[in-house]
Amino acid sequence: MTNLPSKSVIYTGITNNLVKRIEEHKTSIGSRFTAKYNASSLVYYEEYQDPESAITREKQIKAGSRKAKIKLIESVNPNWKDLGNEL
């Protein structure tokens, strides 16, 4: 999940190349949503071996409330640090 520094927008998506996708988000390439809202800080991610599992999980997260997404992020990243710099 990526977000704005103000935490006002949380974007959820999947990719088969997280490093490349984060670079695209940071340079506003590939996603009109992230370009519009500048949601470029990686604050949470999960890894899956098969695309079907990743898609299923993405749908679960997207179906959840904003509160549930915040709880998920803060369970592993309480300070909302940009994890993209560590990849």
PDB file of N, CA, C and O in Angstrom:
ATOM      1  N   MET A   1       0.851  -1.165   0.000  1.00  0.00           N
ATOM      2  CA  MET A   1       0.000   0.000   0.000  1.00  0.00           C
ATOM      3  C   MET A   1       0.896   1.228   0.000  1.00  0.00           C
ATOM      4  O   MET A   1       1.931   1.261   0.666  1.00  0.00           O
ATOM      5  N   THR A   2       0.492   2.210  -0.739  1.00  0.00           N
ATOM      6  CA  THR A   2       1.212   3.474  -0.749  1.00  0.00           C
ATOM      7  C   THR A   2       0.291   4.570  -0.242  1.00  0.00           C
ATOM      8  O   THR A   2      -0.931   4.427  -0.237  1.00  0.00           O
ATOM      9  N   ASN A   3       0.901   5.664   0.184  1.00  0.00           N
ATOM     10  CA  ASN A   3       0.080   6.747   0.699  1.00  0.00           C
ATOM     11  C   ASN A   3       0.747   8.090   0.483  1.00  0.00           C
ATOM     12  O   ASN A   3       1.910   8.183   0.090  1.00  0.00           O
ATOM     13  N   LEU A   4      -0.032   9.129   0.754  1.00  0.00           N
ATOM     14  CA  LEU A   4       0.473  10.496   0.791  1.00  0.00           C
ATOM     15  C   LEU A   4       1.158  10.710   2.134  1.00  0.00           C
ATOM     16  O   LEU A   4       0.839  10.016   3.099  1.00  0.00           O
ATOM     17  N   PRO A   5       2.077  11.641   2.216  1.00  0.00           N
ATOM     18  CA  PRO A   5       2.674  11.935   3.523  1.00  0.00           C
ATOM     19  C   PRO A   5       1.635  12.315   4.579  1.00  0.00           C
ATOM     20  O   PRO A   5       1.840  12.056   5.765  1.00  0.00           O
ATOM     21  N   SER A   6       0.534  12.918   4.168  1.00  0.00           N
ATOM     22  CA  SER A   6      -0.513  13.320   5.114  1.00  0.00           C
ATOM     23  C   SER A   6      -1.403  12.153   5.546  1.00  0.00           C
ATOM     24  O   SER A   6      -2.259  12.319   6.414  1.00  0.00           O
ATOM     25  N   LYS A   7      -1.209  10.978   4.948  1.00  0.00           N
ATOM     26  CA  LYS A   7      -2.000   9.775   5.233  1.00  0.00           C
ATOM     27  C   LYS A   7      -3.454   9.904   4.791  1.00  0.00           C
ATOM     28  O   LYS A   7      -4.301   9.125   5.227  1.00  0.00           O
ATOM     29  N   SER A   8      -3.754  10.869   3.938  1.00  0.00           N
ATOM     30  CA  SER A   8      -5.141  11.062   3.526  1.00  0.00           C
ATOM     31  C   SER A   8      -5.583  10.087   2.443  1.00  0.00           C
ATOM     32  O   SER A   8      -6.782   9.876   2.263  1.00  0.00           O
ATOM     33  N   VAL A   9      -4.643   9.489   1.721  1.00  0.00           N
ATOM     34  CA  VAL A   9      -4.965   8.547   0.651  1.00  0.00           C
ATOM     35  C   VAL A   9      -4.163   7.272   0.865  1.00  0.00           C
ATOM     36  O   VAL A   9      -2.958   7.317   1.112  1.00  0.00           O
ATOM     37  N   ILE A  10      -4.845   6.134   0.767  1.00  0.00           N
ATOM     38  CA  ILE A  10      -4.172   4.837   0.830  1.00  0.00           C
ATOM     39  C   ILE A  10      -4.484   4.110  -0.466  1.00  0.00           C
ATOM     40  O   ILE A  10      -5.650   3.868  -0.781  1.00  0.00           O
ATOM     41  N   TYR A  11      -3.455   3.761  -1.216  1.00  0.00           N
ATOM     42  CA  TYR A  11      -3.602   3.077  -2.501  1.00  0.00           C
ATOM     43  C   TYR A  11      -3.179   1.631  -2.333  1.00  0.00           C
ATOM     44  O   TYR A  11      -2.126   1.354  -1.757  1.00  0.00           O
ATOM     45  N   THR A  12      -3.986   0.706  -2.830  1.00  0.00           N
ATOM     46  CA  THR A  12      -3.687  -0.721  -2.774  1.00  0.00           C
ATOM     47  C   THR A  12      -3.601  -1.266  -4.187  1.00  0.00           C
ATOM     48  O   THR A  12      -4.469  -0.996  -5.017  1.00  0.00           O
ATOM     49  N   GLY A  13      -2.556  -2.032  -4.460  1.00  0.00           N
ATOM     50  CA  GLY A  13      -2.396  -2.624  -5.783  1.00  0.00           C
ATOM     51  C   GLY A  13      -1.447  -3.807  -5.733  1.00  0.00           C
ATOM     52  O   GLY A  13      -0.845  -4.093  -4.698  1.00  0.00           O
ATOM     53  N   ILE A  14      -1.320  -4.494  -6.869  1.00  0.00           N
ATOM     54  CA  ILE A  14      -0.401  -5.629  -6.950  1.00  0.00           C
ATOM     55  C   ILE A  14       0.582  -5.403  -8.089  1.00  0.00           C
ATOM     56  O   ILE A  14       0.323  -4.634  -9.015  1.00  0.00           O
ATOM     57  N   THR A  15       1.710  -6.087  -7.999  1.00  0.00           N
ATOM     58  CA  THR A  15       2.737  -6.012  -9.029  1.00  0.00           C
ATOM     59  C   THR A  15       3.602  -7.262  -8.962  1.00  0.00           C
ATOM     60  O   THR A  15       3.655  -7.940  -7.936  1.00  0.00           O
ATOM     61  N   ASN A  16       4.275  -7.557 -10.059  1.00  0.00           N
ATOM     62  CA  ASN A  16       5.237  -8.661 -10.037  1.00  0.00           C
ATOM     63  C   ASN A  16       6.667  -8.133  -9.910  1.00  0.00           C
ATOM     64  O   ASN A  16       7.623  -8.909  -9.942  1.00  0.00           O
ATOM     65  N   ASN A  17       6.812  -6.807  -9.764  1.00  0.00           N
ATOM     66  CA  ASN A  17       8.128  -6.197  -9.589  1.00  0.00           C
ATOM     67  C   ASN A  17       7.958  -4.955  -8.714  1.00  0.00           C
ATOM     68  O   ASN A  17       7.733  -3.853  -9.215  1.00  0.00           O
ATOM     69  N   LEU A  18       8.069  -5.150  -7.410  1.00  0.00           N
ATOM     70  CA  LEU A  18       7.783  -4.071  -6.462  1.00  0.00           C
ATOM     71  C   LEU A  18       8.748  -2.897  -6.610  1.00  0.00           C
ATOM     72  O   LEU A  18       8.326  -1.741  -6.564  1.00  0.00           O
ATOM     73  N   VAL A  19      10.021  -3.176  -6.785  1.00  0.00           N
ATOM     74  CA  VAL A  19      11.002  -2.094  -6.912  1.00  0.00           C
ATOM     75  C   VAL A  19      10.671  -1.207  -8.113  1.00  0.00           C
ATOM     76  O   VAL A  19      10.676   0.020  -8.009  1.00  0.00           O
ATOM     77  N   LYS A  20      10.386  -1.838  -9.246  1.00  0.00           N
ATOM     78  CA  LYS A  20      10.039  -1.082 -10.455  1.00  0.00           C
ATOM     79  C   LYS A  20       8.748  -0.293 -10.249  1.00  0.00           C
ATOM     80  O   LYS A  20       8.651   0.865 -10.655  1.00  0.00           O
ATOM     81  N   ARG A  21       7.767  -0.919  -9.621  1.00  0.00           N
ATOM     82  CA  ARG A  21       6.465  -0.262  -9.427  1.00  0.00           C
ATOM     83  C   ARG A  21       6.586   0.949  -8.512  1.00  0.00           C
ATOM     84  O   ARG A  21       5.959   1.978  -8.762  1.00  0.00           O
ATOM     85  N   ILE A  22       7.376   0.839  -7.467  1.00  0.00           N
ATOM     86  CA  ILE A  22       7.568   1.974  -6.567  1.00  0.00           C
ATOM     87  C   ILE A  22       8.236   3.126  -7.310  1.00  0.00           C
ATOM     88  O   ILE A  22       7.856   4.284  -7.133  1.00  0.00           O
ATOM     89  N   GLU A  23       9.224   2.817  -8.137  1.00  0.00           N
ATOM     90  CA  GLU A  23       9.873   3.859  -8.937  1.00  0.00           C
ATOM     91  C   GLU A  23       8.860   4.535  -9.864  1.00  0.00           C
ATOM     92  O   GLU A  23       8.889   5.753 -10.041  1.00  0.00           O
ATOM     93  N   GLU A  24       7.970   3.741 -10.448  1.00  0.00           N
ATOM     94  CA  GLU A  24       6.922   4.308 -11.305  1.00  0.00           C
ATOM     95  C   GLU A  24       6.005   5.240 -10.513  1.00  0.00           C
ATOM     96  O   GLU A  24       5.632   6.311 -10.992  1.00  0.00           O
ATOM     97  N   HIS A  25       5.649   4.825  -9.304  1.00  0.00           N
ATOM     98  CA  HIS A  25       4.793   5.673  -8.464  1.00  0.00           C
ATOM     99  C   HIS A  25       5.507   6.977  -8.116  1.00  0.00           C
ATOM    100  O   HIS A  25       4.902   8.048  -8.154  1.00  0.00           O
ATOM    101  N   LYS A  26       6.780   6.889  -7.781  1.00  0.00           N
ATOM    102  CA  LYS A  26       7.532   8.079  -7.391  1.00  0.00           C
ATOM    103  C   LYS A  26       7.731   9.050  -8.552  1.00  0.00           C
ATOM    104  O   LYS A  26       7.900  10.250  -8.336  1.00  0.00           O
ATOM    105  N   THR A  27       7.712   8.535  -9.782  1.00  0.00           N
ATOM    106  CA  THR A  27       7.893   9.396 -10.955  1.00  0.00           C
ATOM    107  C   THR A  27       6.580   9.613 -11.709  1.00  0.00           C
ATOM    108  O   THR A  27       6.578  10.114 -12.833  1.00  0.00           O
ATOM    109  N   SER A  28       5.465   9.232 -11.080  1.00  0.00           N
ATOM    110  CA  SER A  28       4.114   9.422 -11.640  1.00  0.00           C
ATOM    111  C   SER A  28       3.920   8.742 -12.991  1.00  0.00           C
ATOM    112  O   SER A  28       3.268   9.289 -13.880  1.00  0.00           O
ATOM    113  N   ILE A  29       4.484   7.553 -13.140  1.00  0.00           N
ATOM    114  CA  ILE A  29       4.329   6.764 -14.363  1.00  0.00           C
ATOM    115  C   ILE A  29       3.429   5.572 -14.061  1.00  0.00           C
ATOM    116  O   ILE A  29       3.589   4.916 -13.031  1.00  0.00           O
ATOM    117  N   GLY A  30       2.486   5.289 -14.952  1.00  0.00           N
ATOM    118  CA  GLY A  30       1.745   4.038 -14.871  1.00  0.00           C
ATOM    119  C   GLY A  30       0.443   4.042 -14.099  1.00  0.00           C
ATOM    120  O   GLY A  30      -0.400   3.176 -14.334  1.00  0.00           O
ATOM    121  N   SER A  31       0.246   4.965 -13.203  1.00  0.00           N
ATOM    122  CA  SER A  31      -0.996   4.991 -12.437  1.00  0.00           C
ATOM    123  C   SER A  31      -1.509   6.420 -12.348  1.00  0.00           C
ATOM    124  O   SER A  31      -0.874   7.283 -11.741  1.00  0.00           O
ATOM    125  N   ARG A  32      -2.649   6.657 -12.953  1.00  0.00           N
ATOM    126  CA  ARG A  32      -3.232   8.001 -12.879  1.00  0.00           C
ATOM    127  C   ARG A  32      -3.608   8.358 -11.444  1.00  0.00           C
ATOM    128  O   ARG A  32      -3.501   9.512 -11.030  1.00  0.00           O
ATOM    129  N   PHE A  33      -4.050   7.351 -10.693  1.00  0.00           N
ATOM    130  CA  PHE A  33      -4.450   7.594  -9.306  1.00  0.00           C
ATOM    131  C   PHE A  33      -3.271   8.095  -8.481  1.00  0.00           C
ATOM    132  O   PHE A  33      -3.368   9.123  -7.811  1.00  0.00           O
ATOM    133  N   THR A  34      -2.152   7.365  -8.532  1.00  0.00           N
ATOM    134  CA  THR A  34      -1.006   7.775  -7.724  1.00  0.00           C
ATOM    135  C   THR A  34      -0.408   9.078  -8.228  1.00  0.00           C
ATOM    136  O   THR A  34       0.117   9.861  -7.437  1.00  0.00           O
ATOM    137  N   ALA A  35      -0.477   9.321  -9.528  1.00  0.00           N
ATOM    138  CA  ALA A  35       0.013  10.590 -10.066  1.00  0.00           C
ATOM    139  C   ALA A  35      -0.856  11.743  -9.564  1.00  0.00           C
ATOM    140  O   ALA A  35      -0.343  12.790  -9.172  1.00  0.00           O
ATOM    141  N   LYS A  36      -2.161  11.544  -9.579  1.00  0.00           N
ATOM    142  CA  LYS A  36      -3.092  12.590  -9.146  1.00  0.00           C
ATOM    143  C   LYS A  36      -2.929  12.915  -7.665  1.00  0.00           C
ATOM    144  O   LYS A  36      -2.930  14.081  -7.272  1.00  0.00           O
ATOM    145  N   TYR A  37      -2.788  11.866  -6.846  1.00  0.00           N
ATOM    146  CA  TYR A  37      -2.747  12.058  -5.400  1.00  0.00           C
ATOM    147  C   TYR A  37      -1.344  12.003  -4.810  1.00  0.00           C
ATOM    148  O   TYR A  37      -1.176  12.167  -3.601  1.00  0.00           O
ATOM    149  N   ASN A  38      -0.338  11.777  -5.641  1.00  0.00           N
ATOM    150  CA  ASN A  38       1.049  11.685  -5.194  1.00  0.00           C
ATOM    151  C   ASN A  38       1.217  10.645  -4.083  1.00  0.00           C
ATOM    152  O   ASN A  38       1.951  10.870  -3.121  1.00  0.00           O
ATOM    153  N   ALA A  39       0.541   9.522  -4.222  1.00  0.00           N
ATOM    154  CA  ALA A  39       0.638   8.440  -3.238  1.00  0.00           C
ATOM    155  C   ALA A  39       1.863   7.602  -3.577  1.00  0.00           C
ATOM    156  O   ALA A  39       1.757   6.589  -4.268  1.00  0.00           O
ATOM    157  N   SER A  40       3.016   8.024  -3.092  1.00  0.00           N
ATOM    158  CA  SER A  40       4.256   7.394  -3.527  1.00  0.00           C
ATOM    159  C   SER A  40       5.081   6.767  -2.414  1.00  0.00           C
ATOM    160  O   SER A  40       6.146   6.214  -2.689  1.00  0.00           O
ATOM    161  N   SER A  41       4.635   6.832  -1.184  1.00  0.00           N
ATOM    162  CA  SER A  41       5.367   6.214  -0.078  1.00  0.00           C
ATOM    163  C   SER A  41       4.852   4.800   0.152  1.00  0.00           C
ATOM    164  O   SER A  41       3.663   4.602   0.404  1.00  0.00           O
ATOM    165  N   LEU A  42       5.737   3.826   0.066  1.00  0.00           N
ATOM    166  CA  LEU A  42       5.365   2.438   0.338  1.00  0.00           C
ATOM    167  C   LEU A  42       5.328   2.248   1.848  1.00  0.00           C
ATOM    168  O   LEU A  42       6.352   2.375   2.519  1.00  0.00           O
ATOM    169  N   VAL A  43       4.159   1.946   2.379  1.00  0.00           N
ATOM    170  CA  VAL A  43       4.021   1.818   3.829  1.00  0.00           C
ATOM    171  C   VAL A  43       3.679   0.398   4.269  1.00  0.00           C
ATOM    172  O   VAL A  43       3.724   0.087   5.460  1.00  0.00           O
ATOM    173  N   TYR A  44       3.338  -0.462   3.315  1.00  0.00           N
ATOM    174  CA  TYR A  44       2.992  -1.849   3.651  1.00  0.00           C
ATOM    175  C   TYR A  44       3.070  -2.688   2.392  1.00  0.00           C
ATOM    176  O   TYR A  44       2.687  -2.237   1.312  1.00  0.00           O
ATOM    177  N   TYR A  45       3.569  -3.916   2.532  1.00  0.00           N
ATOM    178  CA  TYR A  45       3.521  -4.846   1.405  1.00  0.00           C
ATOM    179  C   TYR A  45       3.556  -6.278   1.906  1.00  0.00           C
ATOM    180  O   TYR A  45       4.033  -6.565   3.004  1.00  0.00           O
ATOM    181  N   GLU A  46       3.046  -7.157   1.084  1.00  0.00           N
ATOM    182  CA  GLU A  46       3.076  -8.597   1.320  1.00  0.00           C
ATOM    183  C   GLU A  46       3.605  -9.248   0.053  1.00  0.00           C
ATOM    184  O   GLU A  46       3.401  -8.732  -1.046  1.00  0.00           O
ATOM    185  N   GLU A  47       4.286 -10.380   0.201  1.00  0.00           N
ATOM    186  CA  GLU A  47       4.809 -11.101  -0.954  1.00  0.00           C
ATOM    187  C   GLU A  47       4.069 -12.423  -1.127  1.00  0.00           C
ATOM    188  O   GLU A  47       3.791 -13.127  -0.156  1.00  0.00           O
ATOM    189  N   TYR A  48       3.760 -12.743  -2.368  1.00  0.00           N
ATOM    190  CA  TYR A  48       3.088 -13.994  -2.717  1.00  0.00           C
ATOM    191  C   TYR A  48       3.813 -14.638  -3.884  1.00  0.00           C
ATOM    192  O   TYR A  48       4.348 -13.947  -4.750  1.00  0.00           O
ATOM    193  N   GLN A  49       3.829 -15.963  -3.904  1.00  0.00           N
ATOM    194  CA  GLN A  49       4.503 -16.700  -4.966  1.00  0.00           C
ATOM    195  C   GLN A  49       3.650 -16.819  -6.221  1.00  0.00           C
ATOM    196  O   GLN A  49       4.178 -16.904  -7.330  1.00  0.00           O
ATOM    197  N   ASP A  50       2.333 -16.825  -6.048  1.00  0.00           N
ATOM    198  CA  ASP A  50       1.481 -16.984  -7.230  1.00  0.00           C
ATOM    199  C   ASP A  50       0.514 -15.804  -7.348  1.00  0.00           C
ATOM    200  O   ASP A  50       0.025 -15.287  -6.344  1.00  0.00           O
ATOM    201  N   PRO A  51       0.246 -15.387  -8.585  1.00  0.00           N
ATOM    202  CA  PRO A  51      -0.619 -14.222  -8.821  1.00  0.00           C
ATOM    203  C   PRO A  51      -2.032 -14.373  -8.269  1.00  0.00           C
ATOM    204  O   PRO A  51      -2.626 -13.394  -7.819  1.00  0.00           O
ATOM    205  N   GLU A  52      -2.570 -15.574  -8.298  1.00  0.00           N
ATOM    206  CA  GLU A  52      -3.941 -15.777  -7.820  1.00  0.00           C
ATOM    207  C   GLU A  52      -4.065 -15.419  -6.343  1.00  0.00           C
ATOM    208  O   GLU A  52      -5.026 -14.770  -5.933  1.00  0.00           O
ATOM    209  N   SER A  53      -3.090 -15.845  -5.551  1.00  0.00           N
ATOM    210  CA  SER A  53      -3.110 -15.520  -4.120  1.00  0.00           C
ATOM    211  C   SER A  53      -2.978 -14.020  -3.897  1.00  0.00           C
ATOM    212  O   SER A  53      -3.635 -13.455  -3.023  1.00  0.00           O
ATOM    213  N   ALA A  54      -2.128 -13.382  -4.689  1.00  0.00           N
ATOM    214  CA  ALA A  54      -1.938 -11.933  -4.572  1.00  0.00           C
ATOM    215  C   ALA A  54      -3.224 -11.187  -4.912  1.00  0.00           C
ATOM    216  O   ALA A  54      -3.595 -10.237  -4.223  1.00  0.00           O
ATOM    217  N   ILE A  55      -3.893 -11.610  -5.958  1.00  0.00           N
ATOM    218  CA  ILE A  55      -5.144 -10.962  -6.371  1.00  0.00           C
ATOM    219  C   ILE A  55      -6.227 -11.153  -5.314  1.00  0.00           C
ATOM    220  O   ILE A  55      -6.970 -10.222  -5.004  1.00  0.00           O
ATOM    221  N   THR A  56      -6.315 -12.354  -4.767  1.00  0.00           N
ATOM    222  CA  THR A  56      -7.293 -12.632  -3.710  1.00  0.00           C
ATOM    223  C   THR A  56      -7.052 -11.729  -2.509  1.00  0.00           C
ATOM    224  O   THR A  56      -7.989 -11.151  -1.958  1.00  0.00           O
ATOM    225  N   ARG A  57      -5.790 -11.612  -2.107  1.00  0.00           N
ATOM    226  CA  ARG A  57      -5.454 -10.775  -0.956  1.00  0.00           C
ATOM    227  C   ARG A  57      -5.709  -9.295  -1.244  1.00  0.00           C
ATOM    228  O   ARG A  57      -6.199  -8.568  -0.380  1.00  0.00           O
ATOM    229  N   GLU A  58      -5.378  -8.853  -2.455  1.00  0.00           N
ATOM    230  CA  GLU A  58      -5.634  -7.463  -2.834  1.00  0.00           C
ATOM    231  C   GLU A  58      -7.122  -7.148  -2.701  1.00  0.00           C
ATOM    232  O   GLU A  58      -7.493  -6.097  -2.179  1.00  0.00           O
ATOM    233  N   LYS A  59      -7.966  -8.053  -3.172  1.00  0.00           N
ATOM    234  CA  LYS A  59      -9.414  -7.847  -3.080  1.00  0.00           C
ATOM    235  C   LYS A  59      -9.873  -7.782  -1.631  1.00  0.00           C
ATOM    236  O   LYS A  59     -10.749  -6.986  -1.292  1.00  0.00           O
ATOM    237  N   GLN A  60      -9.283  -8.621  -0.766  1.00  0.00           N
ATOM    238  CA  GLN A  60      -9.630  -8.595   0.658  1.00  0.00           C
ATOM    239  C   GLN A  60      -9.282  -7.242   1.270  1.00  0.00           C
ATOM    240  O   GLN A  60     -10.081  -6.645   1.992  1.00  0.00           O
ATOM    241  N   ILE A  61      -8.079  -6.774   0.969  1.00  0.00           N
ATOM    242  CA  ILE A  61      -7.642  -5.493   1.531  1.00  0.00           C
ATOM    243  C   ILE A  61      -8.506  -4.354   1.005  1.00  0.00           C
ATOM    244  O   ILE A  61      -8.935  -3.496   1.776  1.00  0.00           O
ATOM    245  N   LYS A  62      -8.763  -4.336  -0.295  1.00  0.00           N
ATOM    246  CA  LYS A  62      -9.572  -3.271  -0.885  1.00  0.00           C
ATOM    247  C   LYS A  62     -10.996  -3.266  -0.339  1.00  0.00           C
ATOM    248  O   LYS A  62     -11.614  -2.207  -0.225  1.00  0.00           O
ATOM    249  N   ALA A  63     -11.515  -4.440  -0.002  1.00  0.00           N
ATOM    250  CA  ALA A  63     -12.876  -4.537   0.535  1.00  0.00           C
ATOM    251  C   ALA A  63     -12.957  -4.061   1.979  1.00  0.00           C
ATOM    252  O   ALA A  63     -14.042  -3.766   2.482  1.00  0.00           O
ATOM    253  N   GLY A  64     -11.819  -3.989   2.638  1.00  0.00           N
ATOM    254  CA  GLY A  64     -11.793  -3.574   4.034  1.00  0.00           C
ATOM    255  C   GLY A  64     -11.982  -2.072   4.190  1.00  0.00           C
ATOM    256  O   GLY A  64     -11.855  -1.301   3.239  1.00  0.00           O
ATOM    257  N   SER A  65     -12.283  -1.695   5.393  1.00  0.00           N
ATOM    258  CA  SER A  65     -12.472  -0.277   5.704  1.00  0.00           C
ATOM    259  C   SER A  65     -11.123   0.441   5.769  1.00  0.00           C
ATOM    260  O   SER A  65     -10.070  -0.190   5.853  1.00  0.00           O
ATOM    261  N   ARG A  66     -11.177   1.739   5.730  1.00  0.00           N
ATOM    262  CA  ARG A  66      -9.961   2.541   5.900  1.00  0.00           C
ATOM    263  C   ARG A  66      -9.319   2.232   7.254  1.00  0.00           C
ATOM    264  O   ARG A  66      -8.097   2.133   7.367  1.00  0.00           O
ATOM    265  N   LYS A  67     -10.158   2.084   8.272  1.00  0.00           N
ATOM    266  CA  LYS A  67      -9.666   1.768   9.616  1.00  0.00           C
ATOM    267  C   LYS A  67      -8.910   0.437   9.616  1.00  0.00           C
ATOM    268  O   LYS A  67      -7.869   0.317  10.262  1.00  0.00           O
ATOM    269  N   ALA A  68      -9.427  -0.554   8.901  1.00  0.00           N
ATOM    270  CA  ALA A  68      -8.762  -1.858   8.822  1.00  0.00           C
ATOM    271  C   ALA A  68      -7.418  -1.743   8.106  1.00  0.00           C
ATOM    272  O   ALA A  68      -6.449  -2.394   8.498  1.00  0.00           O
ATOM    273  N   LYS A  69      -7.354  -0.918   7.058  1.00  0.00           N
ATOM    274  CA  LYS A  69      -6.094  -0.713   6.336  1.00  0.00           C
ATOM    275  C   LYS A  69      -5.066  -0.035   7.232  1.00  0.00           C
ATOM    276  O   LYS A  69      -3.895  -0.415   7.237  1.00  0.00           O
ATOM    277  N   ILE A  70      -5.500   0.958   7.983  1.00  0.00           N
ATOM    278  CA  ILE A  70      -4.594   1.649   8.900  1.00  0.00           C
ATOM    279  C   ILE A  70      -4.078   0.683   9.957  1.00  0.00           C
ATOM    280  O   ILE A  70      -2.892   0.693  10.286  1.00  0.00           O
ATOM    281  N   LYS A  71      -4.959  -0.143  10.485  1.00  0.00           N
ATOM    282  CA  LYS A  71      -4.555  -1.131  11.489  1.00  0.00           C
ATOM    283  C   LYS A  71      -3.528  -2.104  10.904  1.00  0.00           C
ATOM    284  O   LYS A  71      -2.553  -2.451  11.571  1.00  0.00           O
ATOM    285  N   LEU A  72      -3.741  -2.539   9.674  1.00  0.00           N
ATOM    286  CA  LEU A  72      -2.817  -3.448   9.000  1.00  0.00           C
ATOM    287  C   LEU A  72      -1.455  -2.784   8.817  1.00  0.00           C
ATOM    288  O   LEU A  72      -0.425  -3.386   9.121  1.00  0.00           O
ATOM    289  N   ILE A  73      -1.444  -1.560   8.330  1.00  0.00           N
ATOM    290  CA  ILE A  73      -0.184  -0.827   8.142  1.00  0.00           C
ATOM    291  C   ILE A  73       0.535  -0.671   9.473  1.00  0.00           C
ATOM    292  O   ILE A  73       1.724  -0.972   9.580  1.00  0.00           O
ATOM    293  N   GLU A  74      -0.177  -0.205  10.475  1.00  0.00           N
ATOM    294  CA  GLU A  74       0.451   0.092  11.757  1.00  0.00           C
ATOM    295  C   GLU A  74       0.869  -1.149  12.530  1.00  0.00           C
ATOM    296  O   GLU A  74       1.647  -1.053  13.479  1.00  0.00           O
ATOM    297  N   SER A  75       0.361  -2.320  12.136  1.00  0.00           N
ATOM    298  CA  SER A  75       0.792  -3.559  12.792  1.00  0.00           C
ATOM    299  C   SER A  75       2.250  -3.887  12.470  1.00  0.00           C
ATOM    300  O   SER A  75       2.916  -4.576  13.243  1.00  0.00           O
ATOM    301  N   VAL A  76       2.744  -3.400  11.340  1.00  0.00           N
ATOM    302  CA  VAL A  76       4.140  -3.663  10.955  1.00  0.00           C
ATOM    303  C   VAL A  76       4.945  -2.381  10.741  1.00  0.00           C
ATOM    304  O   VAL A  76       6.174  -2.425  10.686  1.00  0.00           O
ATOM    305  N   ASN A  77       4.268  -1.253  10.620  1.00  0.00           N
ATOM    306  CA  ASN A  77       4.942   0.007  10.317  1.00  0.00           C
ATOM    307  C   ASN A  77       4.239   1.145  11.063  1.00  0.00           C
ATOM    308  O   ASN A  77       3.586   1.982  10.440  1.00  0.00           O
ATOM    309  N   PRO A  78       4.369   1.179  12.398  1.00  0.00           N
ATOM    310  CA  PRO A  78       3.606   2.144  13.193  1.00  0.00           C
ATOM    311  C   PRO A  78       3.914   3.609  12.890  1.00  0.00           C
ATOM    312  O   PRO A  78       3.079   4.477  13.146  1.00  0.00           O
ATOM    313  N   ASN A  79       5.077   3.893  12.360  1.00  0.00           N
ATOM    314  CA  ASN A  79       5.455   5.278  12.058  1.00  0.00           C
ATOM    315  C   ASN A  79       5.230   5.654  10.597  1.00  0.00           C
ATOM    316  O   ASN A  79       5.584   6.757  10.178  1.00  0.00           O
ATOM    317  N   TRP A  80       4.650   4.752   9.827  1.00  0.00           N
ATOM    318  CA  TRP A  80       4.357   4.978   8.411  1.00  0.00           C
ATOM    319  C   TRP A  80       5.623   5.373   7.641  1.00  0.00           C
ATOM    320  O   TRP A  80       5.593   6.239   6.767  1.00  0.00           O
ATOM    321  N   LYS A  81       6.712   4.727   7.984  1.00  0.00           N
ATOM    322  CA  LYS A  81       7.985   4.968   7.303  1.00  0.00           C
ATOM    323  C   LYS A  81       7.892   4.502   5.854  1.00  0.00           C
ATOM    324  O   LYS A  81       7.217   3.512   5.570  1.00  0.00           O
ATOM    325  N   ASP A  82       8.553   5.192   4.938  1.00  0.00           N
ATOM    326  CA  ASP A  82       8.569   4.792   3.527  1.00  0.00           C
ATOM    327  C   ASP A  82       9.476   3.578   3.376  1.00  0.00           C
ATOM    328  O   ASP A  82      10.700   3.696   3.434  1.00  0.00           O
ATOM    329  N   LEU A  83       8.872   2.418   3.182  1.00  0.00           N
ATOM    330  CA  LEU A  83       9.618   1.169   3.064  1.00  0.00           C
ATOM    331  C   LEU A  83      10.257   1.003   1.693  1.00  0.00           C
ATOM    332  O   LEU A  83      11.115   0.139   1.510  1.00  0.00           O
ATOM    333  N   GLY A  84       9.855   1.810   0.740  1.00  0.00           N
ATOM    334  CA  GLY A  84      10.406   1.728  -0.608  1.00  0.00           C
ATOM    335  C   GLY A  84      11.892   2.006  -0.653  1.00  0.00           C
ATOM    336  O   GLY A  84      12.588   1.525  -1.547  1.00  0.00           O
ATOM    337  N   ASN A  85      12.385   2.773   0.298  1.00  0.00           N
ATOM    338  CA  ASN A  85      13.809   3.091   0.346  1.00  0.00           C
ATOM    339  C   ASN A  85      14.650   1.908   0.813  1.00  0.00           C
ATOM    340  O   ASN A  85      15.873   1.927   0.676  1.00  0.00           O
ATOM    341  N   GLU A  86      14.013   0.888   1.358  1.00  0.00           N
ATOM    342  CA  GLU A  86      14.727  -0.276   1.886  1.00  0.00           C
ATOM    343  C   GLU A  86      14.765  -1.443   0.915  1.00  0.00           C
ATOM    344  O   GLU A  86      15.396  -2.461   1.201  1.00  0.00           O
ATOM    345  N   LEU A  87      14.103  -1.316  -0.223  1.00  0.00           N
ATOM    346  CA  LEU A  87      14.046  -2.424  -1.181  1.00  0.00           C
ATOM    347  C   LEU A  87      15.280  -2.461  -2.051  1.00  0.00           C
ATOM    348  O   LEU A  87      15.400  -3.331  -2.914  1.00  0.00           O
TER     349      LEU A  87
END
